[in-house]
């Protein structure tokens, strides 16, 4: 690491200026805080306090030891650098040694905050919690805070925190409820828009069902069984305004207290002696009431009406002080409250916990799948931290759900975890406890990250809330809810969108297959049938071989894992830990059955703990699961491509036979567009994001998080033996308990490793993700092959005339094409598709922004960031690309094609894409900072001088154009579809490192030109080839880019705009765009600039090379123009210095 990255230990001011608490401003004369040994923090201690954890992690061994020595930190025999750094982090800051001379300031006379107030506001809550009683009283005295008769330190500290909240303006208002209601309203709007699309498509699909004599309904039913019922089900789900927020968690973790805090009312009893024993569903009503449902559904639910004893009566029904193992007669309580937060359909669900019993866990899971949000409360006061077994049980239940739909609706990375009772965790241990909690959550809750974990004391937050303020910790939780909950909601909308999009594309596939029949004779139909059937037969064999290979791969990994674990458990030191007993551990019991059960339970606990520890250290299965899944999916792409090709053969449609065009002129051509079993034009990862890949791939985030250890419980089952033998075993145990326990433990261990199937089941369970993936693939591929066989057989036997196909299916096809565009438009506008989407308010647009590039289709200009984006910080200047045409369902294909081009093309000469943002119907691309356009750069940069020699100009221009063509070469080589589009000196930019950046990336399409465009606009098109401008135009392709390369070379060399002289000199000749189009068909810009003083020879060898190259680029015949590779070859050093440059004679 460079020396500059090391902390400057000689200048502590630099270090603790980064720290939130400015220790150097603390009061110097705090009465009652003088210490016998050290009256103030040492300079070294203050320097250490100013260091961030990552800065401590950069300290060298010498620097670390120097701190430890000066601060007299006990290290025992610690020598490793990492452990020494940990000692520094754990070093307790002694706030009681704060400086003495605190000078008071009368706030009443001073409109600004006093020094004392500013000092207090600079402290974190945890730092206030470290203040001594004397220090706390001194702050209260100086700041004149009313305390009444409060004497306890904790309550006095709360007074200080309340003062801070007041000064920070953290008034509660309706902040909590407003956040939740606003989130819900946005979600409701999206649902309404998508539900309207569902209704339109359902109505049209119903008309298809009525086509009784037509084969289309039957084909659709085979392709998507029960599609009408599914359409209706999804539509109703979207229309359902009931939005549950599910609260779950550990025993006595304070779920009800947190729930009451968010609701802003003490609805649920919060006694520490009682347990929530039923599902509590809290909804809106104008008057309080409750309905209590029994497990026995034959019983009439109990009702509780509003009254003075309402809460007391409710508590009797929903809370119990009995053991949870005893089944409570009540299943669910519907509680109705007149709260504004519930008015819009919000439903709060308080659950009794996860994993308590099978019935209740199933009930909780029903809510979880449709939950608006999932908040899990952890009891931080518990020894050992988070109870991972509860979360594992929940994920196991999610994964065991048979419906892939329900798995897709569950969003594990949007759950919220709250470490409650945080005040009971010792201050110096909090960072370690938080880190340990996060590690455990990540072990059992795949995809969990630090942004999902919140630490707070609900009791303290409630105290502040009742006083009219939101505590800092509760504020952070509300911010988390505001950020994470929309992710979960959007996932549900995205799933509904994905299903409908898949349905529409399947309908289009079948419609286009019928339209494809229109221009085929019987002989052609038979040949198509034979060709496709042959390919399907071949694919069946390849798929069978593929599945056998996958199965063998899983079994190989299974055997390897099994051997590895057996060797681990048989190691002497591990065996000793499992079978060793001490006297306090001896089981108690008068019957052998009880002793035997206790032995087995203890051994299973030890094996479980060791296997968890082994996996935690080696990450064996955590690494193996995604590795296998990726291997499966990568190998599956070959089969996927073949199925795509087969379905393209079935549905390939010649639009010339249609009464209307099925391909939007602006729609990108997709050579491999397919429909198995969902739209294969999407990349695999996007199918998973859309939620449309469920029948093909298991949701990795869920299945990958299952912990298989509970299957070891089978070892706990006691062995049934006769009474005599049981008596003998009990006698042996009592005679020599320690030795007997060891031998029995060894038997149980050997049974687990060698004889029983428990270890095998454990390994298979850990690999269940791969097994399920294989099973789903084995089901999906044959099902699709069978559907394709049925479809081609039906098409072969269909004897209708071409006119019948067009009359029946062409109008319907147009309707579903429109549906598809509307769906894509909805997704683009309403759904934050990926993490690269940002809020429009994160961007500050100047009143008169500086324009970088202004092309025919978009404008790129400079803006300032209000929030960080990627590696760019707040206040950074970036560029924003705004399309001239607002996005609509008519232009959606064009927009998506352009966005894909920006997002997935990466080259040093292509502008970097940071993400997108939306403002109504405008979608903006956020691009890297750019300096100016290439034309502006050439005009203003001192290195570019048209009065220089030809050789000097050549070398400068060649370097620039090489970067342009290098970027084009990358773009063209990636796909025949990608071009720069509208390439000119005005649409190419320079960044601040003087690197060329192509900015107008897009797909091939036709340019729509108005031939009546006035004369003053002609120069906007003068860099484009005639075939693109002509009427009718041809598609802008790779050769169009190369024509523009020639124009750019001419403009660079001459310092002029192409055709500007001709247009200026002949105002009457060039009245409209049509005049210019006719003129440029066989003409190019003048070449006199390459000759000296009217001479017949080119002015220099460099000018000749430049001229010859650009002339091949703008050749009238597109097919003979230079390619990017050809341009780079012709302008290479060897080519430039050679005696001749081979050019076809037609270019002269």
DOVO-543142 format. One record per residue (C-alpha): residue in three letters; x, y, z. Coordinates in steps of 0.5 Angstrom, whole numbers, plus 500, padded with zeros to 3 digits. Each point is the difference from the previous one (the first is absolute). Layout:
<rs>
AlaXYZ
...
</rs>
This chain:
<rs>
Unk500500500
Unk503507498
Unk502504506
Unk495505499
Unk495496502
Unk502499507
Unk497504505
Unk505506502
Unk501499508
Unk504506500
Unk494504499
Unk494498504
Unk496506498
Unk499497493
Unk498493503
Unk495502505
Unk497506495
Unk497494497
Unk496497506
Unk493502501
Unk502503508
Unk505505500
Unk503499506
Unk505506500
Unk493504501
Unk498497506
Unk500504507
Unk506501503
Unk498501507
Unk494495502
Unk499500507
Unk501494504
Unk503496495
Unk507501502
Unk504493500
Unk506498505
Unk504497495
Unk498504493
Unk496506500
Unk499500492
Unk501496494
Unk507499498
Unk502502493
Unk501493498
Unk493498502
Unk497506497
Unk503498493
Unk498493501
Unk493502501
Unk500504493
Unk502494496
Unk494496497
Unk501493500
Unk502499493
Unk506505502
Unk502496506
Unk500494495
Unk505503496
Unk505502506
Unk507496499
Unk502495506
Unk505506502
Unk494505500
Unk496495504
Unk505498505
Unk501508501
Unk493501502
Unk499494505
Unk507502503
Unk498507501
Unk492499502
Unk503494505
Unk495495497
Unk501493503
Unk501495494
Unk503494504
Unk503496495
Unk497502494
Unk505501494
Unk496500493
Unk499507497
Unk492498499
Unk499499507
Unk504506503
Unk496504495
Unk494497503
Unk502502507
Unk500507498
Unk493500497
Unk498497507
Unk504505504
Unk494504504
Unk500507500
Unk500503507
Unk495506499
Unk501501508
Unk506504498
Unk497505496
Unk504507501
Unk497504505
Unk499508498
Unk493499497
Unk498508499
Unk492500501
Unk496505495
Unk493503501
Unk496497494
Unk495505502
Unk504506498
Unk504496494
Unk496498494
Unk505495498
Unk502494504
Unk505500506
Unk506497499
Unk497494505
Unk494499496
Unk505499494
Unk504496504
Unk494495501
Unk497500493
Unk507498498
Unk499493504
Unk498494498
Unk494497504
Unk505494502
Unk505506503
Unk495503504
Unk498493503
Unk508500502
Unk499507504
Unk501499507
Unk494503505
Unk504506502
Unk502501492
Unk492499499
Unk498505505
Unk505505498
Unk497500493
Unk493501503
Unk502505504
Unk504504495
Unk494499495
Unk495502505
Unk496493498
Unk494499505
Unk500493503
Unk495501506
Unk502494505
Unk504496495
Unk506497503
Unk502494497
Unk505500495
Unk497497494
Unk494504501
Unk504506500
Unk504498494
Unk493500496
Unk499507502
Unk507502497
Unk498496494
Unk493503499
Unk503507501
Unk504498494
Unk494497496
Unk497507501
Unk506504497
Unk500495494
Unk493501499
Unk498493500
Unk493501501
Unk496494499
Unk494503497
Unk497494496
Unk507498497
Unk499493501
Unk493499498
Unk501505494
Unk506496497
Unk496493500
Unk494503497
Unk504504495
Unk504493498
Unk493497500
Unk497505495
Unk506499495
Unk499493500
Unk492500500
Unk501505494
Unk505495496
Unk495494502
Unk494504497
Unk504501493
Unk502493500
Unk493497502
Unk497505494
Unk505496495
Unk498493503
Unk492502499
Unk501502493
Unk504494498
Unk495495504
Unk495503496
Unk503499493
Unk502493503
Unk493498501
Unk498502493
Unk506495498
Unk497494505
Unk493501496
Unk503498493
Unk498493501
Unk502497493
Unk506504500
Unk507496502
Unk503506504
Unk496499507
Unk502493500
Unk508502499
Unk500506505
Unk497495505
Unk505495498
Unk506505501
Unk497504506
Unk495495504
Unk494504503
Unk502507497
Unk494503501
Unk499498508
Unk507502501
Unk499507496
Unk494501505
Unk504498506
Unk505505499
Unk496505498
Unk496499506
Unk506500504
Unk502507497
Unk494503502
Unk500498507
Unk501506504
Unk502496507
Unk507501501
Unk503496506
Unk506502504
Unk502494503
Unk504500507
Unk504494502
Unk505499505
Unk503496506
Unk497499507
Unk499507504
Unk504504495
Unk495505500
Unk496499494
Unk494503502
Unk504506503
Unk503502493
Unk493499497
Unk497505505
Unk505505498
Unk499499493
Unk493501501
Unk500506505
Unk495496505
Unk501495505
Unk495495497
Unk504494502
Unk501498507
Unk508500501
Unk501496507
Unk506496501
Unk497495503
Unk495498494
Unk501497493
Unk496502494
Unk497493499
Unk496502493
Unk500504494
Unk498507501
Unk497503494
Unk499507501
Unk496504495
Unk496507499
Unk493501503
Unk496506502
Unk499497507
Unk505495504
Unk498493500
Unk503493500
Unk498493497
Unk504494503
Unk500494496
Unk501493502
Unk504494497
Unk494496500
Unk496504495
Unk493497502
Unk500504506
Unk497507499
Unk506506501
Unk500504506
Unk499507500
Unk502506504
Unk497507499
Unk502506502
Unk500502507
Unk505502506
Unk502493501
Unk501499492
Unk508499501
Unk499496506
Unk495495497
Unk505500494
Unk506498504
Unk496494503
Unk499497493
Unk507501496
Unk505500506
Unk501494504
Unk505499506
Unk500492499
Unk505496496
Unk500501493
Unk500493499
Unk493500502
Unk495501495
Unk496506501
Unk493500497
Unk500506496
Unk503501493
Unk499507498
Unk498506503
Unk497506495
Unk501506503
Unk497506497
Unk502507502
Unk498508498
Unk508501498
Unk501505494
Unk506495498
Unk496495499
Unk494503496
Unk503499493
Unk500492501
Unk506499504
Unk500494505
Unk505499505
Unk501493502
Unk504498507
Unk502492500
Unk501496506
Unk507498497
Unk503495495
Unk501493501
Unk496500506
Unk495494497
Unk499498493
Unk493503500
Unk502507502
Unk506500496
Unk495498494
Unk496506501
Unk505505501
Unk503497493
Unk493502497
Unk501507502
Unk507500498
Unk499499493
Unk496505499
Unk503505505
Unk501507499
Unk506500504
Unk503495505
Unk503503506
Unk504495505
Unk501502507
Unk506497503
Unk501500508
Unk507503501
Unk500498507
Unk500493499
Unk507496501
Unk503498493
Unk496505496
Unk495499494
Unk497493501
Unk501498493
Unk496493500
Unk494504500
Unk502504494
Unk502493497
Unk494497501
Unk496506496
Unk505499494
Unk499493500
Unk492501500
Unk501505494
Unk504495496
Unk496494502
Unk494504497
Unk498496493
Unk498506497
Unk506504496
Unk495506500
Unk500500507
Unk508499501
Unk501506495
Unk495505503
Unk504499507
Unk506505500
Unk505498505
Unk505506498
Unk494505502
Unk499497507
Unk501505506
Unk504498506
Unk499504507
Unk505498506
Unk495503505
Unk502501508
Unk507503497
Unk501503506
Unk501494504
Unk506498496
Unk507503503
Unk502506496
Unk507498499
Unk497493497
Unk495503495
Unk504500494
Unk502493501
Unk493498502
Unk498503494
Unk505497495
Unk499493503
Unk492501499
Unk501502493
Unk505494499
Unk494495503
Unk495504496
Unk504499493
Unk501492502
Unk493499500
Unk497505496
Unk503500493
Unk501507497
Unk499504507
Unk505506501
Unk501506505
Unk495504497
Unk495496502
Unk502500508
Unk498505505
Unk501501507
Unk496503505
Unk497501507
Unk492500498
Unk499502508
Unk504506499
Unk497501493
Unk493500503
Unk502505505
Unk503505495
Unk494499495
Unk495501506
Unk504507501
Unk498501493
Unk507498497
Unk503495496
Unk506497502
Unk507499496
Unk499493500
Unk493500499
Unk501505494
Unk505495497
Unk495494500
Unk495505497
Unk505501494
Unk501493500
Unk493499499
Unk500505495
Unk505497496
Unk499492501
Unk493500499
Unk499502493
Unk505495498
Unk495494503
Unk494504497
Unk503501493
Unk502492500
Unk493498500
Unk498505495
Unk506498496
Unk498493501
Unk493501497
Unk502504494
Unk505494499
Unk495495499
Unk495505496
Unk506501495
Unk501493500
Unk493499498
Unk500505495
Unk506498496
Unk498493500
Unk493502497
Unk504504495
Unk504494498
Unk494496499
Unk497505496
Unk506501496
Unk501493499
Unk493500496
Unk502506496
Unk506496498
Unk496495497
Unk496505495
Unk506500495
Unk502493500
Unk497494496
Unk498493502
Unk507498498
Unk504505504
Unk496499506
Unk502493500
Unk507501499
Unk500505506
Unk496495504
Unk505495498
Unk506505501
Unk498502507
Unk498493502
Unk507497498
Unk503506505
Unk495498505
Unk502493500
Unk507502500
Unk499505506
Unk497494504
Unk506496500
Unk505506501
Unk495502506
Unk500493503
Unk508500500
Unk500507503
Unk496498506
Unk504493501
Unk507505500
Unk497505505
Unk497494504
Unk507497500
Unk503507502
Unk496500506
Unk501493502
Unk508501500
Unk499507504
Unk496496505
Unk505494501
Unk505505500
Unk497504506
Unk498494503
Unk507497501
Unk502507502
Unk495500506
Unk502493502
Unk507502500
Unk499506504
Unk495497505
Unk505494501
Unk506504502
Unk502498507
Unk499508503
Unk493500497
Unk498493502
Unk503502507
Unk496507500
Unk493496498
Unk501494505
Unk503503506
Unk496501507
Unk501503506
Unk496499507
Unk496506499
Unk498498493
Unk497493503
Unk493499498
Unk495499505
Unk495495500
Unk497493504
Unk498497493
Unk505498495
Unk496503494
Unk501507503
Unk507499501
Unk501497493
Unk496506497
Unk504505504
Unk506497497
Unk498500493
Unk497507500
Unk507503503
Unk504496495
Unk495503494
Unk501507503
Unk508499500
Unk500497493
Unk495506498
Unk505505503
Unk506497497
Unk497500493
Unk498507500
Unk507502503
Unk503496494
Unk495503495
Unk501507503
Unk508499499
Unk500497493
Unk494503497
Unk500493496
Unk493499499
Unk499508499
Unk505500494
Unk498493497
Unk492502500
Unk501506495
Unk506497496
Unk495494498
Unk494504499
Unk505504495
Unk503494497
Unk492498499
Unk498506497
Unk506501495
Unk500493497
Unk492501499
Unk501506496
Unk502495494
Unk493497501
Unk497506501
Unk503503493
Unk497494496
Unk493500503
Unk500508498
Unk502498493
Unk495495500
Unk495504502
Unk502506495
Unk499495494
Unk493499503
Unk498507501
Unk505504495
Unk495505496
Unk501503494
Unk497507501
Unk499501492
Unk494495500
Unk496504506
Unk495505499
Unk504505505
Unk507500502
Unk502496507
Unk507503501
Unk501507502
Unk505504495
Unk503502507
Unk500493503
Unk507497500
Unk501493496
Unk501494505
Unk503494496
Unk499496505
Unk493502503
Unk497494503
Unk494498505
Unk503494504
Unk497499505
Unk500507501
Unk502506495
Unk507498499
Unk502506497
Unk502502507
Unk506498503
Unk500495505
Unk501505506
Unk495504498
Unk495494500
Unk501499507
Unk500507502
Unk493500496
Unk498494504
Unk498497494
Unk505494500
Unk497497506
Unk498493496
Unk507500498
Unk505502506
Unk499500507
Unk500507503
Unk507500503
Unk499505506
Unk495495503
Unk503493499
Unk507502501
Unk498502507
Unk497493502
Unk504497506
Unk500493500
Unk502498507
Unk493499503
Unk500493496
Unk505498506
Unk494500505
Unk499493497
Unk505498504
Unk497502507
Unk495494499
Unk501496506
Unk501492498
Unk494496503
Unk503494504
Unk497495505
Unk500502507
Unk505495502
Unk506503496
Unk497507501
Unk502498508
Unk507497498
Unk502507496
Unk497504506
Unk504496505
Unk506501496
Unk499507499
Unk500501508
Unk506496501
Unk504504496
Unk497506497
Unk505504496
Unk503494497
Unk493497498
Unk498507497
Unk507500496
Unk498493497
Unk493501498
Unk502507497
Unk505496496
Unk494496498
Unk496505498
Unk505504496
Unk502493496
Unk493499499
Unk499507497
Unk507500496
Unk500492497
Unk493497501
Unk494505500
Unk498504494
Unk500506504
Unk507503497
Unk498498493
Unk493504501
Unk504506503
Unk504501494
Unk495499495
Unk496505504
Unk505505499
Unk500498493
Unk493501499
Unk500506496
Unk504496494
Unk495494501
Unk494504499
Unk503504494
Unk502494497
Unk493497501
Unk496506498
Unk505500493
Unk498493499
Unk493502501
Unk500506495
Unk504498494
Unk496494499
Unk493504501
Unk502505495
Unk503495495
Unk493496500
Unk496507500
Unk504502493
Unk499493497
Unk492501501
Unk501506497
Unk503499494
Unk496494499
Unk494504501
Unk503505495
Unk501494495
Unk493498500
Unk497507499
Unk498501493
Unk497507500
Unk501505495
Unk505506501
Unk495505500
Unk496496506
Unk507500504
Unk500508498
Unk493501502
Unk500496506
Unk507502503
Unk502506498
Unk496505504
Unk501496506
Unk507500499
Unk500508499
Unk496500507
Unk505496504
Unk506503497
Unk497507503
Unk499496506
Unk508498500
Unk502507499
Unk495503505
Unk503495505
Unk507502499
Unk498507501
Unk497499506
Unk507496503
Unk504506497
Unk496505504
Unk497497506
Unk506495502
Unk507501503
Unk502494496
Unk507500503
Unk505503504
Unk502505495
Unk494504501
Unk500507503
Unk495505503
Unk499506495
Unk501504506
Unk507498501
Unk502504494
Unk501508500
Unk499502493
Unk502508499
Unk495505498
Unk505500493
Unk503494500
Unk507499496
Unk499496494
Unk505495498
Unk497496494
Unk493502496
Unk498494495
Unk494499496
Unk497496506
Unk503502506
Unk504506504
Unk505498505
Unk502506505
Unk503501507
Unk497499507
Unk502500507
Unk498494505
Unk496501506
Unk502493503
Unk506495498
Unk499496494
Unk505494499
Unk507503502
Unk498507499
Unk498504506
Unk495505501
Unk502507497
Unk503496494
Unk499502493
Unk497495495
Unk496500494
Unk493499498
Unk498497494
Unk492502498
Unk497497494
Unk496505496
Unk494495499
Unk496499506
Unk500493502
Unk493496498
Unk498493499
Unk501502492
Unk507502501
Unk502495506
Unk503495496
Unk505505497
Unk501503507
Unk502493503
Unk504498494
Unk504507502
Unk501499507
Unk502493499
Unk506502496
Unk502505505
Unk499495506
Unk504494497
Unk505503495
Unk507502504
Unk506503496
Unk505505502
Unk497504494
Unk493499502
Unk497505505
Unk499497507
Unk492498502
Unk499501507
Unk492499500
Unk494503498
Unk495505503
Unk493502499
Unk495506500
Unk493499497
Unk501497493
Unk507502499
Unk506495502
Unk507503501
Unk506496499
Unk506502506
Unk506500496
Unk507501502
Unk503508501
Unk502502493
Unk504506498
Unk497502493
Unk498498493
Unk506498495
Unk498506496
Unk501505506
Unk506496502
Unk503501493
Unk499507500
Unk502502507
Unk506495501
Unk507503499
Unk503494498
Unk495500494
Unk502506495
Unk498499492
Unk506505499
Unk505494502
Unk504496495
Unk496494497
Unk504495504
Unk499503506
Unk492501499
Unk500493497
Unk503497507
Unk495504504
Unk494498496
Unk502493499
Unk501499508
Unk493503501
Unk497496494
Unk503493502
Unk496501507
Unk494501496
Unk501494495
Unk502496506
Unk493501504
Unk496499493
Unk504493499
Unk498498507
Unk493502499
Unk500497493
Unk503493502
Unk495499506
Unk494500496
Unk498501493
Unk495504503
Unk504505504
Unk502507496
Unk502507503
Unk494503496
Unk500507498
Unk508500500
Unk503507500
Unk505505503
Unk494502504
Unk498494503
Unk507497502
Unk503503506
Unk506501504
Unk501498507
Unk504504505
Unk506496499
Unk500501492
Unk497493499
Unk495500494
Unk493497502
Unk495498495
Unk493502503
Unk494499496
Unk500492500
Unk494496497
Unk497495496
Unk499500492
Unk494504498
Unk497504495
Unk501508500
Unk493503500
Unk502507496
Unk495505498
Unk502502493
Unk497507501
Unk505502505
Unk502507499
Unk507502498
Unk502502506
Unk500493503
Unk503497494
Unk507500504
Unk498495505
Unk499495495
Unk506501496
Unk504495503
Unk496494498
Unk500496494
Unk495501494
Unk497493501
Unk498501507
Unk497507498
Unk496498494
Unk493498499
Unk499495501
Unk506499505
Unk504494501
Unk502498507
Unk505503504
Unk506495500
Unk507499501
Unk502503493
Unk496506502
Unk505501506
Unk506499495
Unk497506496
Unk500504506
Unk507498501
Unk502503494
Unk496507501
Unk503500507
Unk507499496
Unk499506495
Unk497505505
Unk506499505
Unk505501494
Unk497506498
Unk497503506
Unk493501496
Unk493497500
Unk498495495
Unk497504494
Unk499506504
Unk504504494
Unk495497495
Unk494502504
Unk502507502
Unk502501493
Unk493498497
Unk494502504
Unk495499495
Unk503493498
Unk499498507
Unk493502502
Unk498493504
Unk503494502
Unk498496494
Unk504505495
Unk506498505
Unk498492499
Unk500501493
Unk507504499
Unk504495505
Unk498494496
Unk506500496
Unk504505503
Unk505501506
Unk503506503
Unk506504496
Unk507497500
Unk504506498
Unk502501508
Unk505494499
Unk503503494
Unk505506501
Unk499506496
Unk496497494
Unk505495499
Unk498493497
Unk504496505
Unk498499507
Unk503505505
Unk504494503
Unk500493501
Unk496500507
Unk495504497
Unk500495494
Unk499494505
Unk495504504
Unk496502493
Unk500493498
Unk498497506
Unk494504501
Unk498500492
Unk499492502
Unk496501506
Unk495505496
Unk499495494
Unk493501496
Unk500492501
Unk499498507
Unk502493499
Unk507503498
Unk501505505
Unk506498505
Unk498496507
Unk503502506
Unk505495500
Unk502502493
Unk501507502
Unk504499506
Unk505495495
Unk500506495
Unk502505505
Unk505496504
Unk507502500
Unk503495495
Unk494502495
Unk502507501
Unk507499498
Unk500495495
Unk501502492
Unk493500498
Unk493499503
Unk496495496
Unk493503499
Unk495498494
Unk501504494
Unk492502500
Unk502504506
Unk504505496
</rs>
